[in-house]
Amino acid sequence: MSSAFSGLNTMVRGLSAQQASLETVGHNIANANTAGYSRQNVNLVTTNPQTLYGGNGNFQLGTGVNIASVTRARDSFVDKQMWKESSTLGYGQTMQNSLTKVEGVFQEPSDTGVQTVLNQFWTSLQTLSTNASDNGTRTTVQQRGVELVNAIKHANQQLKDMITDINTSINLKVSSINQITSEIGGLNHQIVTVEAGGTDHANDLRDRRDLLVDQLSTMMNITVTEDKAGNYQIQSSGGTLVDASGSQKLDTVKSKDSYYGYSVENVVVAGSGQVINFSSGEMKGLIDSRDSSQGGVREYLDKLDKVSQFLLQDFNDVHKAGYGLNDTVGGTNFFGVDGTKYENWSPQDGEGGWVTELQVNSTILDPSTGLAKIAAKTLSTQGNASGDNAVKLGIRLKTDISSTLGNSSLDNYYSSLITGLGVQSQDAKRITENQTTLVAQITNWRESTAGVNMDEELTNMIKFQKGYNSAARVLTTMDEMLDKLINSTGTVGR
């Protein structure tokens, strides 16, 4: 026969289980809008039954309920998908932002873009060919040349400023990565400590750790595994960032671009100096947007450099072959430094390339004699009004094929530059939009498992409340029965 008081223990366990369930519902509701929070559940199991001996044999009498664990609702497979696709999204967004800024540098089509300035310079040469002796026309050619130089050099400087900004962003991202991996390493230790007994679950600590991994995955490609003790091991590009022993910091080291001479920030493992070769994420996007020959700032610096080389070599060759007013001797550079033979010249490594040499020849800009040295005619014996060399200058600028520009005319070369930039920008936008849609879908999958549904929680609240009230009613009834037994037994006949 069971103890008269065993039912009290059963109900006390029931009250405790329903109370814990209600408190967990409250915890879920309180954190419904907390970033990274996973819905928690109280897992209830029946207690070991009591064996009773009856006239017909033994039988099992239930003794109530126990709380087996409090666990979070989480799908690790969906998490791994999220971390992979978030990294790709981070790369696409970074490249899209960078290419949008490059488009802003060239401002095409617009009234102030390089293409417009090129066209205006060509138009001034056309006018010169028909009115070569007019100083006003020559002044226009002179100033249009200055505009062209300024437009190219300004675009070049803006691109270099972008590289400086990218280097700054890389440094900031490395600091963020180190902060995140350090915190994950600390959370590893806390989680292992809490879960050391094998029964407890560090739900809120795990949520915080997974939220940090979410943030880390947007910045870089990562692989996440969990060991038997509960530690996260995070690797990227062959290097270990976090494991059971702690976290590994990253660092940046400066180098100098061998051609242009600007500073470059490279990401390495702190201490060892091993270079990290990112394969996706914002870090990969930043490095590619700076260095890549397909969509990076470096690509467009190279193309402006080729345009500058064309003006200093190909355009100057035609100008030097002509003559100015009053039989001014030929051989004068229109662009660059007077007397420099650019056909035999090449930039010094690390000095900035051809664009640093680009300027309108100071001889051409001389206020007293400069206009006369603009070579509009091909022969010194021709009249001052002859503009046949100006025609050749216009043809060289607009339609002549140049090996410097990859067997393309300057007009086609620059048009291809702008078209290619637009295609690259559209491609980055497409990748970003596709990844945004995919990440949103994965987020919905995750929320369907881990998210807090207020209707569901309120339903559970009512269920556990009724369970608690019912257990309390049974406990009250048992208390009344025991009171009768204890206080009324033996009073019959008194």
N, C-alpha and C positions, 0 to 999 in steps of 0.2 A: 504494500500500500504506500502511495506517495505521501510525502509530508504535507501537512495541512497548510504549511507556509510556502510550498514550492510555487504555487500559482502567483504569489506576490512577486517572486523573482522573475517569472515569465513576463508579467505585465511591466515590471520596471525595465526589463530589456526592451520591451515593445515601445515604451515611452521614450527611452533613450534613442532607439533606432529612428522613430518618427521625428523626434526633435532634431537629430543630426541631419535627416533628410530635408527638413524644413529649413534648417540653417544653410544647407548647401544650395537650396533653391534661392534663398536670399542672397547668397554669395554670387550666384549666376546672374540674378537680376541686377545686382549692384555693379557688376562688371560687364553688362551687356554692351557697353560702348567703349570698353577698354581695348586698346590696340593689342592684338596678339593673344587675347584671352580665349581659352578653350573651355567649353561647357563641362562642368564636373558632375559626376554621378556618385551617389552612395550605393555601394554594392552590398546587399543584404543576403545573409545565408542563415539557414536554420541552425540552431544549436544542437549539440549532441543530445539525443533523446534519453529519457530515464527508463530503465528496464523495470517493469512491474511483474510480479508473480501472482497469477490468478488461478482460480480453480481449473481453468481449461488450458493452463500453460502460461508462458511468458508473453508479454506484449510490450511494445514501445510507446511511451507517452512523451509527446513533444514538450520541450522546455522553453520554446520561444525563438528569438531571433538575435543574431549578432551582426555587427558591422564588420564585413570582411575587408573592405578597403574603400577609399574615396579616390576615384580615378578620373582622368580627363578624357573627353572624346576627341580623338586625334587619328588621322590617317597618315602614316609615315610615307606611304607611296605618293600621295598627293603632295606632301611637303617636298619630296625630292623633285617632283615635276615643277613645282613652284620655283624652287631654287634654280633649276636649270633654265627655265624660260624667263625668269626675272633677269638673269644675267644677260641673255640675248636682248631683252627689252632695254636694259641699261646701255648696252652698246649702241643700239639703234637710235635711242634718244640723244645720246651724246654726239653721234655723227650727224644727226639731223640738225642739232643746235649749231654745231660748228659750220656745216655747209650753209646754213641760213646766214651766218655771220659773214662767210666768204662772199655770198651773193650780195650782201650789203656793202662790201668793199668795192665790188665792181659796179654796182648800181646800174645794171643793164636790164632792160632798156631804160634810159633816162637822158635828160638833157645835159647831165654832168658826167656821164660815164665815159670810160676810155674810148669806146667805139665812136661816140659823138665827137670827141676831141680829135680822134684820128680822121674822121670824115671832114671836120672843119679845116684841119691842116691840109688835107688833100684838095679841098675846094680852094684854099688860098693859093696852092700851087697851080691849079687850073687857071685861076684869075691871073696869076703872074705870067703864065705862058702867053696870054693875049695882051698883056700890058706891062712888059718887063721893065720899062724905063720909069714907071711911076713909083715914087718913094712911098706913097700911101699903101700901094699894093705890096711892096717889099716889107713895109712895117708889119702888115698883116701876117705875112709869111713868118717873119721873125717872131712875132708874139704868139702865133699859133704853135710854133715850135716850142716856145717856152711853156705854153699850156700843156702840150703833149708830155713834155718832160716832167712837169709838175704832177700831172695826173698819174703817170707811171710810178714816179717816186713816192707819191702819197699812198697809192695802193700797196706798194712794196712795204712801206713803213707800217701801214695798218695790218698787213699780214704778219709782220714781225711782232707787232704789239699783241696780236692774237696768240702767237707762240709764247710770249711772256705770260699772258693770262693762263694759257694751258699749263705751263710749268707751275704757276701758282696753284691751280686747281689740283694738279698731281700731288703737290706737297700737302694740301689740305686733305685730299682723299687718303693719303698714306697715314696721316694723323688719325683720321676717323677709323681706318681699318685697324690700326694699333689699339685704339681705345676699345673697339668692339671685341677684338680677339682677346684682349686682356680681361674684359668683363666676362666673356664666355669661359675663359680659363678659370676665373674665380667661381663662376656658377657651376662648372664641372665639380669642383671640390665640394661646394655646398650640397649639391644634389647627391653625390656619392655618400656624403656624411649622413644626410637624412634617410637615404634608402639602404643604408648599410645592413639593417636587420632583415631586409628582404620582404617586408610587409608594407612599409610606408611608401607613399608616392609623393615626391616633391612637385606637385602639379603646377603651382604658381611659379616656382623657379624654372621649371621646364618651359612654361609658356614664355617667360622672359628670355630664356636662352634661344628658343625658336624664333622669337621676334628679332633678336639680334642677328641670327643667321639669315632671316629674310632681308634685313638691311645690308648685310655683308654680300649677299648673293647679287644684289643689284650693282655692286661695285666691282666684282671680280668673279671669275669662274671658280667654283668650289666643289669639292667632293666631301660629303659628310657621312661618316659611319659612327656607330655607337658600340663601345665595348661592353663586356658583360657587367662591369661595375656601374655603367650608366654615363661614362665620359663620352663626350663628342670628340671625334678626331676629324679635324678639318684640314684638307690639303688643297693646294692650288698650284697648278703648273709644275708638279713634281716636288714641291716643297711642303713641309708640314707647318701649318700656322698655329694649330691648337691640338694638344693631346692631353693625356692624363697628368703629365708633368707640368703643364702650364701653356703659355703662349709664346710664339716667336715673333718678334717685332720686325717690321720692314723699315727701310730707310731710303733716302734719295741721295744720289751722288751727281754732281755736276760734270758735264763734259761740254766740249765746244764743237759746234758743227764745223766740219773740216773745210767747207766751201764758203758758207755765208758768215760764219764766225759767231752766230748767236748762241746763247747758253741753252743747254738741253738737260732736263732733269730725268735721270734714269732710276728706276725702282729696283732695289736690291734687298737681299736678306741682311739685316743688321748683323754686323760682326764678320760674316763670311764674305760679303760683297758679291754673292751670287746674284746674277741678274734674273729678275722674274719676267718670264715671257707670258703675259696674259693672253688668253684665247678668247675671252668675251668679257662683258661687263663694262661699266663706266671707265675703268682704268684702261682697258684695251681701246675703248672709244677715244679717250683723251690722247693716248699715244699715237693711234692711227690718224686722228684728226690733225696731229702735229707733223708726223713723219711720213705718212703713207704717200706713195707716188700715184695712188688711185683715190682721190678724195681728200687728201691731207693738205694742210696749208703749204707744205713743202712743194707739192705739185704745182701750185699756182705761183709760188715764188720762182720756181724753175721756168715757168712759161713767161712770166714777166721778164726774167733774165734773158730768155731767147729773143723776146721783142726788143730789148735793149741792145743785144748783140747785133740784131738785124739793122737797127738804126745806125749803130756805130760802124758797122762794116759795110753792109750792102747799100744802104742809103748814102752813106758818105762816099762810097766809090763813085757813084754817079755824080754827086755834087763836086767832088774833087776833079772830075774830068771836064767840068764846065768852067765858064769865065763870068766875071761880074761886069758891072758898069765900067765905062772908060777903059776897057781892055784890062781890067783888074786880073792879075795872073791867077790861073787855076790852082788846084792842089789844096784848097782850103776845106777843112772839115766843117760840116754844118753842125754836127753833134760831137761832143767830147772836147778834148784839149787840142789846141792848135799845134800842128806839127807832129802829133802822134800818129803812127802808122798802125791803125787798128786791124789791118789785115794780118799783121804779124804780132798782134798784142793778145795777151790772155790774162785773166784776173789772177791775182795772187791768192793762194789758199787762205781761207779764213778772213778775207778782206771784204766780202760782201757781194762779189760777182760783178757782172757787167753793169748792173743798174747803178752801182756807186760811181761809175765813170760817166753816166749819162747826164748831159747838160747841153745847152746850146753853146756853141763855141764862143768864148768871150770876144774873139775877133769879130764875129757876126754881130754881137751885142754892142760893140763900140759905138757910142752916140755920134761920132763924127764920120767914121769911115765904114762902119759895119754893114749898113744897108747895101753899099756898092759891091760888097764881096759875096752877096748871095748870087750863086752861079746859075743864071737863068738861060745862058746861051752856050752852045757847044764850041764855037770858034771865036777867037779874039778878033778876027777880021770882020765878023758880022756887025750889023748896026746895033746901037744900044737898045733898040726896041725888040730885038729877037728874044723869043722865049722857048726855043726848041728844047733846051736842056731842062727847063721847068716841066715840059711835057714828059720827058724821060723820068724826072723825079716823081711825078705823079703816077706814072706807070709802075715804077719800082715800088712805090708805096702801096699801090692798090692791087696790081694784077701780076707782076713778075713772080715767077716761082723761085723760091730760095731754098738751098740745101740746109741753111741754118735753121729754117722753120720746118724741116722734114719734107722738103719738096712741095711746099705749099706757099701761096701768096700770104702776105701779112694780113690782108682782109679775111681770107678764109681761115687762117690760123687763129686769129682772134675770135672769129665767129664760132669756130669749133671749140675754143676754150669756154665760151659762154654756154654753148649748147651742152657740152659735156658736164659743166657745172650744174646745169639745170637737171640733166638726167640723173646725176649722182644724188642731188638733193631730193628728187622725186623717189628714187630708189630707197634712200634712207627713210623718207616719210612712209613709204609703203611697208617697209620692214617694221617700223615703229607702230603703225596702225594695226598690222596683223598681229604683232606680239602683244599689243595692248588688249586686243580682243581675246587672244588666247589666255593671257594672264588673268583677265576678268573672268573668263570661264572657269579657270582653275580655282580662282578665289571663291566663286560660287560653289564649286565642288567642296572646297574646304569648309565653307560656311555651313553647307548642308550637314556636315558632320560635327564641326567644332563650334559653330555659331550658337548664340543664345536666342531661342525662339520664345518671345514673351508669352504667346498664347500657351505654348507647351509648359512653360514654367508655372504659369498661373493655374493650369490644370493640375500640375503636380502639387502645387501648394494646397489646393483644395483636398487632393487625395491624402496628402500626409497630415493635413490638419484633421481630417475626419478620422484617420488612423490613430492620431494622438488622442483625440477626444474619446474615441471608442475604447482605447486601452485604458484611459483614465476612468471611464465608466465601469469597466470590468474590475479595475483595481478597487474602486469604491464599493462595488458589490461584494468582492472578496473580503474587504475590510469589515463590512457589515456582518458577513457570515462569521468571520472570526470573532467579532465582538460578541455575537450571540453565543458562540461556542464557549468563549472564555468567561464571559460575565453572567451567562444564564444557566450554564450547566450545573445541575444539582439543586436548583431552586424549586423543583416540582415538589409539592406537598408542604412547603413551608407556610 
